[in-house]
Amino acid sequence: MSISIWSNQNPLDAVVLSHDYISAQVEKHEQQIKDLAAHLLEFKQSITPTMEVKRREWVGLTENEKVYSNRNYLGKSAEAWNGGVEWAEAKLKEKNK
């Protein structure tokens, strides 16, 4: 059995494909897909351990540190307020290394 595939309705561009040829192509491509899937699975398994990052819980300021910051920097000039922000940022960075 043969199947004709016509391009633009032009008989000169026709390609006749046998059932055996089509079956061979399907098997070839199925095997290529299986091989690719196996390689992708192997790749995933090799990189997954390196991608696992242990998430730590965020550590915030203690109540005493918040009171210290508020007492020393609230109601002050913008320059002093910026100093309080910098102090809080530095404290948080230190706690969340």
C-alpha positions as CSV (number, residue, x, y, z in Angstrom):
1,M,0.0,0.0,0.0
2,S,1.3,3.5,-0.9
3,I,0.2,6.9,0.1
4,S,0.6,9.9,-2.1
5,I,1.3,13.3,-0.6
6,W,0.6,16.2,-3.0
7,S,2.2,19.6,-2.6
8,N,0.2,22.5,-3.9
9,Q,-1.9,20.2,-6.0
10,N,1.0,19.7,-8.4
11,P,1.5,16.0,-9.5
12,L,5.1,16.7,-10.2
13,D,5.8,17.4,-6.5
14,A,4.1,14.2,-5.4
15,V,6.0,11.9,-3.1
16,V,5.0,8.3,-2.8
17,L,5.6,6.8,0.6
18,S,5.3,3.1,1.3
19,H,3.8,1.7,4.5
20,D,7.2,0.1,5.3
21,Y,9.0,3.4,4.9
22,I,6.5,5.2,7.2
23,S,6.7,2.5,9.8
24,A,10.5,2.6,9.8
25,Q,10.5,6.4,10.2
26,V,8.0,6.2,13.1
27,E,10.1,3.6,14.9
28,K,13.2,5.7,14.3
29,H,11.6,8.8,15.8
30,E,10.0,6.9,18.7
31,Q,13.5,5.6,19.6
32,Q,15.0,9.1,19.3
33,I,12.3,10.5,21.6
34,K,12.9,7.7,24.2
35,D,16.6,8.3,24.1
36,L,16.1,12.1,24.6
37,A,13.7,11.4,27.5
38,A,16.3,9.2,29.1
39,H,19.0,11.8,28.7
40,L,16.7,14.5,30.1
41,L,15.9,12.3,33.1
42,E,19.6,11.6,33.7
43,F,20.4,15.4,33.4
44,K,17.6,16.2,35.9
45,Q,18.8,13.7,38.4
46,S,22.4,15.1,38.1
47,I,21.4,18.7,38.7
48,T,18.6,18.3,41.2
49,P,20.9,17.9,44.3
50,T,22.7,21.1,43.4
51,M,19.5,23.0,43.0
52,E,18.1,22.1,46.4
53,V,18.8,25.0,48.7
54,K,17.7,24.7,52.3
55,R,15.5,27.6,53.0
56,R,16.1,29.2,56.3
57,E,13.4,31.0,58.2
58,W,13.8,34.7,58.2
59,V,15.1,36.2,61.5
60,G,13.8,39.6,62.3
61,L,14.6,42.1,65.0
62,T,13.8,41.2,68.6
63,E,11.4,43.4,70.5
64,N,14.3,45.0,72.4
65,E,16.1,45.8,69.1
66,K,12.9,47.4,67.8
67,V,12.5,49.5,71.0
68,Y,16.2,50.5,70.8
69,S,15.7,51.6,67.1
70,N,12.5,53.5,67.8
71,R,13.9,55.2,70.9
72,N,17.1,56.3,69.3
73,Y,15.9,57.2,65.8
74,L,12.2,58.1,65.7
75,G,11.4,61.8,65.7
76,K,14.9,62.7,64.8
77,S,16.2,64.4,61.7
78,A,16.3,62.6,58.3
79,E,20.0,62.0,58.8
80,A,19.5,60.3,62.1
81,W,16.5,58.3,60.7
82,N,18.8,57.1,57.9
83,G,21.3,56.0,60.6
84,G,18.5,54.0,62.2
85,V,17.6,52.3,59.0
86,E,21.3,51.5,58.3
87,W,21.6,50.1,61.9
88,A,18.5,47.9,61.4
89,E,19.7,46.7,57.9
90,A,23.1,45.8,59.4
91,K,21.5,43.9,62.3
92,L,19.2,42.0,59.9
93,K,22.1,41.1,57.6
94,E,24.1,39.8,60.5
95,K,21.2,37.6,61.8
96,N,20.3,36.2,58.3
97,K,23.8,35.2,57.0
